[in-house]
Amino acid sequence: MYEKFLIYFSYIHHFPFIASSRLSFTIICIKDKGR
């Protein structure tokens, strides 16, 4: 679970323009924690 988080975070860090999709990132985090 943490690996996926770090990978996704790293992805956003390397592609700042994707940061505009932080809403999707938050939804993914909530879904992951919900499992």
N, CA, C and O atoms as a Tripos MOL2 file, in Angstrom:
@<TRIPOS>MOLECULE
protein
  140   139    35     0     0
PROTEIN
NO_CHARGES

@<TRIPOS>ATOM
      1 N           0.8490   -1.1990    0.0000 N.3       1 MET1
      2 CA          0.0000    0.0000    0.0000 C.3       1 MET1
      3 C           0.8840    1.2490    0.0000 C.2       1 MET1
      4 O           0.6460    2.1880   -0.7590 O.2       1 MET1
      5 N           1.9140    1.2470    0.8650 N.am      2 TYR2
      6 CA          2.8060    2.4080    0.9300 C.3       2 TYR2
      7 C           3.6410    2.5190   -0.3430 C.2       2 TYR2
      8 O           3.9390    3.6210   -0.8040 O.2       2 TYR2
      9 N           4.0150    1.3730   -0.9070 N.am      3 GLU3
     10 CA          4.8140    1.4010   -2.1420 C.3       3 GLU3
     11 C           4.0320    2.0990   -3.2450 C.2       3 GLU3
     12 O           4.5750    2.9390   -3.9630 O.2       3 GLU3
     13 N           2.7550    1.7510   -3.3790 N.am      4 LYS4
     14 CA          1.9160    2.3620   -4.4120 C.3       4 LYS4
     15 C           1.8380    3.8660   -4.1910 C.2       4 LYS4
     16 O           1.8810    4.6490   -5.1400 O.2       4 LYS4
     17 N           1.7230    4.2610   -2.9150 N.am      5 PHE5
     18 CA          1.6450    5.6850   -2.5730 C.3       5 PHE5
     19 C           2.9260    6.3970   -2.9930 C.2       5 PHE5
     20 O           2.8780    7.4490   -3.6310 O.2       5 PHE5
     21 N           4.0670    5.8220   -2.6350 N.am      6 LEU6
     22 CA          5.3610    6.4310   -2.9720 C.3       6 LEU6
     23 C           5.5490    6.5050   -4.4790 C.2       6 LEU6
     24 O           6.0380    7.5060   -5.0010 O.2       6 LEU6
     25 N           5.1580    5.4390   -5.1810 N.am      7 ILE7
     26 CA          5.3030    5.4210   -6.6400 C.3       7 ILE7
     27 C           4.4480    6.5210   -7.2610 C.2       7 ILE7
     28 O           4.9070    7.2470   -8.1420 O.2       7 ILE7
     29 N           3.2130    6.6420   -6.8030 N.am      8 TYR8
     30 CA          2.3070    7.6610   -7.3510 C.3       8 TYR8
     31 C           2.8240    9.0530   -7.0140 C.2       8 TYR8
     32 O           2.8050    9.9470   -7.8600 O.2       8 TYR8
     33 N           3.2910    9.2400   -5.7650 N.am      9 PHE9
     34 CA          3.8200   10.5370   -5.3360 C.3       9 PHE9
     35 C           5.0310   10.9090   -6.1770 C.2       9 PHE9
     36 O           5.1760   12.0530   -6.6080 O.2       9 PHE9
     37 N           5.9050    9.9190   -6.4060 N.am     10 SER10
     38 CA          7.1080   10.1380   -7.2020 C.3      10 SER10
     39 C           6.7140   10.5260   -8.6260 C.2      10 SER10
     40 O           7.3530   11.3740   -9.2500 O.2      10 SER10
     41 N           5.6490    9.8910   -9.1310 N.am     11 TYR11
     42 CA          5.1700   10.1700  -10.4840 C.3      11 TYR11
     43 C           4.7560   11.6280  -10.6060 C.2      11 TYR11
     44 O           5.0950   12.3050  -11.5770 O.2      11 TYR11
     45 N           4.0080   12.1080   -9.5960 N.am     12 ILE12
     46 CA          3.5550   13.5050   -9.6150 C.3      12 ILE12
     47 C           4.7560   14.4350   -9.4890 C.2      12 ILE12
     48 O           4.7920   15.4990  -10.1080 O.2      12 ILE12
     49 N           5.7370   14.0320   -8.6860 N.am     13 HIS13
     50 CA          6.9180   14.8690   -8.4660 C.3      13 HIS13
     51 C           7.7010   15.0420   -9.7650 C.2      13 HIS13
     52 O           8.2280   16.1210  -10.0350 O.2      13 HIS13
     53 N           7.7780   13.9910  -10.5620 N.am     14 HIS14
     54 CA          8.5210   14.0460  -11.8200 C.3      14 HIS14
     55 C           7.7050   14.6970  -12.9360 C.2      14 HIS14
     56 O           8.2590   15.1450  -13.9400 O.2      14 HIS14
     57 N           6.3840   14.7440  -12.7530 N.am     15 PHE15
     58 CA          5.5290   15.3640  -13.7690 C.3      15 PHE15
     59 C           4.6120   16.3870  -13.0890 C.2      15 PHE15
     60 O           3.4220   16.1320  -12.9060 O.2      15 PHE15
     61 N           5.1740   17.5540  -12.7140 N.am     16 PRO16
     62 CA          4.4320   18.5970  -11.9930 C.3      16 PRO16
     63 C           3.1030   18.9520  -12.6370 C.2      16 PRO16
     64 O           2.1380   19.2670  -11.9410 O.2      16 PRO16
     65 N           3.0470   18.9030  -13.9650 N.am     17 PHE17
     66 CA          1.8040   19.2930  -14.6390 C.3      17 PHE17
     67 C           0.6590   18.3420  -14.2850 C.2      17 PHE17
     68 O          -0.5100   18.6920  -14.4450 O.2      17 PHE17
     69 N           0.9890   17.1510  -13.8080 N.am     18 ILE18
     70 CA         -0.0520   16.1900  -13.4290 C.3      18 ILE18
     71 C          -0.6070   16.5290  -12.0460 C.2      18 ILE18
     72 O          -1.6310   15.9840  -11.6340 O.2      18 ILE18
     73 N           0.0710   17.4280  -11.3310 N.am     19 ALA19
     74 CA         -0.3730   17.8050   -9.9820 C.3      19 ALA19
     75 C          -1.7970   18.3510  -10.0180 C.2      19 ALA19
     76 O          -2.4900   18.3540   -9.0010 O.2      19 ALA19
     77 N          -2.2310   18.8110  -11.1860 N.am     20 SER20
     78 CA         -3.5930   19.3290  -11.3050 C.3      20 SER20
     79 C          -4.6070   18.2070  -11.0930 C.2      20 SER20
     80 O          -5.7910   18.4700  -10.8820 O.2      20 SER20
     81 N          -4.1460   16.9640  -11.1480 N.am     21 SER21
     82 CA         -5.0350   15.8110  -10.9480 C.3      21 SER21
     83 C          -4.9430   15.2910   -9.5160 C.2      21 SER21
     84 O          -5.1680   14.1100   -9.2500 O.2      21 SER21
     85 N          -4.6070   16.2050   -8.5970 N.am     22 ARG22
     86 CA         -4.4750   15.7850   -7.1970 C.3      22 ARG22
     87 C          -5.7900   15.2480   -6.6500 C.2      22 ARG22
     88 O          -5.7990   14.4670   -5.6990 O.2      22 ARG22
     89 N          -6.8840   15.6620   -7.2430 N.am     23 LEU23
     90 CA         -8.1860   15.1500   -6.7840 C.3      23 LEU23
     91 C          -8.2370   13.6390   -6.9830 C.2      23 LEU23
     92 O          -8.6670   12.9030   -6.0950 O.2      23 LEU23
     93 N          -7.7960   13.1840   -8.1500 N.am     24 SER24
     94 CA         -7.7650   11.7430   -8.4290 C.3      24 SER24
     95 C          -6.8140   11.0560   -7.4530 C.2      24 SER24
     96 O          -7.0890    9.9540   -6.9770 O.2      24 SER24
     97 N          -5.6980   11.7130   -7.1610 N.am     25 PHE25
     98 CA         -4.7040   11.1490   -6.2360 C.3      25 PHE25
     99 C          -5.3320   10.9520   -4.8600 C.2      25 PHE25
    100 O          -5.1330    9.9200   -4.2200 O.2      25 PHE25
    101 N          -6.0970   11.9580   -4.4080 N.am     26 THR26
    102 CA         -6.7590   11.8760   -3.0950 C.3      26 THR26
    103 C          -7.7610   10.7370   -3.0830 C.2      26 THR26
    104 O          -7.8370    9.9830   -2.1130 O.2      26 THR26
    105 N          -8.5350   10.6070   -4.1600 N.am     27 ILE27
    106 CA         -9.5400    9.5360   -4.2440 C.3      27 ILE27
    107 C          -8.8450    8.1730   -4.1710 C.2      27 ILE27
    108 O          -9.3200    7.2670   -3.4860 O.2      27 ILE27
    109 N          -7.7230    8.0320   -4.8770 N.am     28 ILE28
    110 CA         -6.9870    6.7600   -4.8720 C.3      28 ILE28
    111 C          -6.5040    6.4620   -3.4530 C.2      28 ILE28
    112 O          -6.5700    5.3190   -3.0000 O.2      28 ILE28
    113 N          -6.0160    7.4940   -2.7470 N.am     29 CYS29
    114 CA         -5.5200    7.3050   -1.3770 C.3      29 CYS29
    115 C          -6.6450    6.8080   -0.4860 C.2      29 CYS29
    116 O          -6.4680    5.8610    0.2790 O.2      29 CYS29
    117 N          -7.8050    7.4500   -0.5860 N.am     30 ILE30
    118 CA         -8.9520    7.0660    0.2480 C.3      30 ILE30
    119 C          -9.3640    5.6280   -0.0660 C.2      30 ILE30
    120 O          -9.6510    4.8500    0.8450 O.2      30 ILE30
    121 N          -9.3940    5.2770   -1.3380 N.am     31 LYS31
    122 CA         -9.7780    3.9110   -1.7230 C.3      31 LYS31
    123 C          -8.7740    2.9020   -1.1840 C.2      31 LYS31
    124 O          -9.1510    1.8270   -0.7180 O.2      31 LYS31
    125 N          -7.4820    3.2570   -1.2500 N.am     32 ASP32
    126 CA         -6.4410    2.3470   -0.7520 C.3      32 ASP32
    127 C          -6.5880    2.1460    0.7560 C.2      32 ASP32
    128 O          -6.4670    1.0230    1.2450 O.2      32 ASP32
    129 N          -6.8480    3.2230    1.4890 N.am     33 LYS33
    130 CA         -6.9820    3.1120    2.9460 C.3      33 LYS33
    131 C          -8.2620    2.3750    3.3070 C.2      33 LYS33
    132 O          -8.3510    1.7410    4.3590 O.2      33 LYS33
    133 N          -9.2510    2.4650    2.4280 N.am     34 GLY34
    134 CA        -10.5270    1.8070    2.6930 C.3      34 GLY34
    135 C         -10.4180    0.2930    2.6120 C.2      34 GLY34
    136 O         -11.2510   -0.4240    3.1670 O.2      34 GLY34
    137 N          -9.3800   -0.2010    1.9110 N.am     35 ARG35
    138 CA         -9.2410   -1.6530    1.7560 C.3      35 ARG35
    139 C          -8.8550   -2.3050    3.0660 C.2      35 ARG35
    140 O          -8.6940   -3.5240    3.1250 O.2      35 ARG35
@<TRIPOS>BOND
     1     1     2 1
     2     2     3 1
     3     3     4 2
     4     3     5 am
     5     5     6 1
     6     6     7 1
     7     7     8 2
     8     7     9 am
     9     9    10 1
    10    10    11 1
    11    11    12 2
    12    11    13 am
    13    13    14 1
    14    14    15 1
    15    15    16 2
    16    15    17 am
    17    17    18 1
    18    18    19 1
    19    19    20 2
    20    19    21 am
    21    21    22 1
    22    22    23 1
    23    23    24 2
    24    23    25 am
    25    25    26 1
    26    26    27 1
    27    27    28 2
    28    27    29 am
    29    29    30 1
    30    30    31 1
    31    31    32 2
    32    31    33 am
    33    33    34 1
    34    34    35 1
    35    35    36 2
    36    35    37 am
    37    37    38 1
    38    38    39 1
    39    39    40 2
    40    39    41 am
    41    41    42 1
    42    42    43 1
    43    43    44 2
    44    43    45 am
    45    45    46 1
    46    46    47 1
    47    47    48 2
    48    47    49 am
    49    49    50 1
    50    50    51 1
    51    51    52 2
    52    51    53 am
    53    53    54 1
    54    54    55 1
    55    55    56 2
    56    55    57 am
    57    57    58 1
    58    58    59 1
    59    59    60 2
    60    59    61 am
    61    61    62 1
    62    62    63 1
    63    63    64 2
    64    63    65 am
    65    65    66 1
    66    66    67 1
    67    67    68 2
    68    67    69 am
    69    69    70 1
    70    70    71 1
    71    71    72 2
    72    71    73 am
    73    73    74 1
    74    74    75 1
    75    75    76 2
    76    75    77 am
    77    77    78 1
    78    78    79 1
    79    79    80 2
    80    79    81 am
    81    81    82 1
    82    82    83 1
    83    83    84 2
    84    83    85 am
    85    85    86 1
    86    86    87 1
    87    87    88 2
    88    87    89 am
    89    89    90 1
    90    90    91 1
    91    91    92 2
    92    91    93 am
    93    93    94 1
    94    94    95 1
    95    95    96 2
    96    95    97 am
    97    97    98 1
    98    98    99 1
    99    99   100 2
   100    99   101 am
   101   101   102 1
   102   102   103 1
   103   103   104 2
   104   103   105 am
   105   105   106 1
   106   106   107 1
   107   107   108 2
   108   107   109 am
   109   109   110 1
   110   110   111 1
   111   111   112 2
   112   111   113 am
   113   113   114 1
   114   114   115 1
   115   115   116 2
   116   115   117 am
   117   117   118 1
   118   118   119 1
   119   119   120 2
   120   119   121 am
   121   121   122 1
   122   122   123 1
   123   123   124 2
   124   123   125 am
   125   125   126 1
   126   126   127 1
   127   127   128 2
   128   127   129 am
   129   129   130 1
   130   130   131 1
   131   131   132 2
   132   131   133 am
   133   133   134 1
   134   134   135 1
   135   135   136 2
   136   135   137 am
   137   137   138 1
   138   138   139 1
   139   139   140 2
@<TRIPOS>SUBSTRUCTURE
     1 MET1         2 RESIDUE 1 A MET
     2 TYR2         6 RESIDUE 1 A TYR
     3 GLU3        10 RESIDUE 1 A GLU
     4 LYS4        14 RESIDUE 1 A LYS
     5 PHE5        18 RESIDUE 1 A PHE
     6 LEU6        22 RESIDUE 1 A LEU
     7 ILE7        26 RESIDUE 1 A ILE
     8 TYR8        30 RESIDUE 1 A TYR
     9 PHE9        34 RESIDUE 1 A PHE
    10 SER10       38 RESIDUE 1 A SER
    11 TYR11       42 RESIDUE 1 A TYR
    12 ILE12       46 RESIDUE 1 A ILE
    13 HIS13       50 RESIDUE 1 A HIS
    14 HIS14       54 RESIDUE 1 A HIS
    15 PHE15       58 RESIDUE 1 A PHE
    16 PRO16       62 RESIDUE 1 A PRO
    17 PHE17       66 RESIDUE 1 A PHE
    18 ILE18       70 RESIDUE 1 A ILE
    19 ALA19       74 RESIDUE 1 A ALA
    20 SER20       78 RESIDUE 1 A SER
    21 SER21       82 RESIDUE 1 A SER
    22 ARG22       86 RESIDUE 1 A ARG
    23 LEU23       90 RESIDUE 1 A LEU
    24 SER24       94 RESIDUE 1 A SER
    25 PHE25       98 RESIDUE 1 A PHE
    26 THR26      102 RESIDUE 1 A THR
    27 ILE27      106 RESIDUE 1 A ILE
    28 ILE28      110 RESIDUE 1 A ILE
    29 CYS29      114 RESIDUE 1 A CYS
    30 ILE30      118 RESIDUE 1 A ILE
    31 LYS31      122 RESIDUE 1 A LYS
    32 ASP32      126 RESIDUE 1 A ASP
    33 LYS33      130 RESIDUE 1 A LYS
    34 GLY34      134 RESIDUE 1 A GLY
    35 ARG35      138 RESIDUE 1 A ARG
